[in-house]
Amino acid sequence: MTQKTSNKANSKALLSALDSQGVQIPKLNILLVDDNPGKLMAHEAVLAELNENVVTASSGHQALQELLRKDFAVILLDVSMPELDGFETARLIRERPRFERTPIIFVTAYNTTDLDRLHGYKLGAVDYLFLPVVPDVLKAKVKVFVELARQNRVIQIQAERLASQNQEQARQLQMIQELNRTLTETNKELESFSYTISHDLRAPLRALRGYIEYLSETCQGALDETSRDCMERIHRAAITLDNLTHDLLEYTHISREQIELEPIRIEDLIQELLQLNPSFQNPDAKIVVAPEMHPVVGQKSLLLHSLSNLVSNALKFVRPGVAPCVRIKTMQVGDKVRIYVEDNGIGISPVYHTRIFGLFERVGEVNRYDGTGVGLAIVARAAARMAGSCGVESSPGSGSSFWIELAAAPLNQVVANSCTKRWEPVTP
Ligand code: ADP
């Protein structure tokens, strides 16, 4: 396709796009200037076929007046006119910034010298037409400039539309940013509120628990069966409330903690996890750790907390009589690493896979197992704060495979913790 035909195709495509948006480009103006009424009429008749607006002027002065009123796609100027000739008129037209680029075609006699033509080009002529004008040539030349003007107009309209769309997008972005700011502030207020509540509730709860424990020990003999049962229920409720406030405090703490990401060796982290949680080393449970682990970029305290929740769930949610078996491994996925905690537990229906990461969400046979429904919410919040994500693959009866995905740490940046020896798999 030639440049000319591709321009035309572009212009047509733009025009039909605008047309479909209800934008019509009005007819364009063509200015014909000649002191000879016969020539003026003849040229006007030829150009009428272009189906644009043809405006005529019989002198340079009249042409200048028309230019004050309208914009023109192209001007045809007779060179030899009395008073103000074509060249002089062109000079005055070019003086106005609005018409700096309006194409001017001079209409002149064949015997015009090269010098005269050069003079015309210097004054801003884009082309010449020689008398007697051939109608098809006149039409063809004018049509080129009318097409050009139409394309310019289309581009201008598109640019205006783009600018207004950009403005609208900028306005929406600003609105979203403001909403975000408000939400963050509200969130912070809520977090600080729940932190205060959980914190303040703990002391009286602890006291309640202590007194009940004291009473159960000292008054055992004096209580009948029903009273002992009541005491036991109050004790259990106090423990549940205490656990709940503890977990809520942890959750708000994770949300507020200052984040400083660093490369972490998972082997070292698991060793620390076991030291901090002696209950995980239960002789009836088996925890197997893959021999090779990929290091990640994260925050040690948050990752430790998350893995602790996942391992404790993996050990907890097993059918009665089944020995828990937990496997911890990593897998590189592109530039990320997934840390998996797999179990042989009761499994979770896929319909709950998203829900369980919400606060206080407990699903399935929850009454069989202790819990607060905060552990996985902590995992999700911690993963997000470390610029990572988390999820689960599971189905009822087939165990679960929980994962946390974080950025992979370059191997050369991970320094082995010299104090910690390699952790051996714990087997019963
Ligand atoms: P909690 O353990 O205190 O109940 P979590 O937030 O840790 O709360 O877990 C939410 C729910 O997800 C649990 O109550 C349980 O229904 C389900 N769940 C979590 N981990 C497991 C698992 N390993 N196997 C089966 N179900 C699980």
Residues whose N, C-alpha, C, O or C-beta is under 5 A from the ligand:
A	BS01	ADP	N313 A314 F317 G345 G347 I348 I356 E361 R362 V363 G364 D370 G371 T372 G373 V374 G375 L376 A377 S400
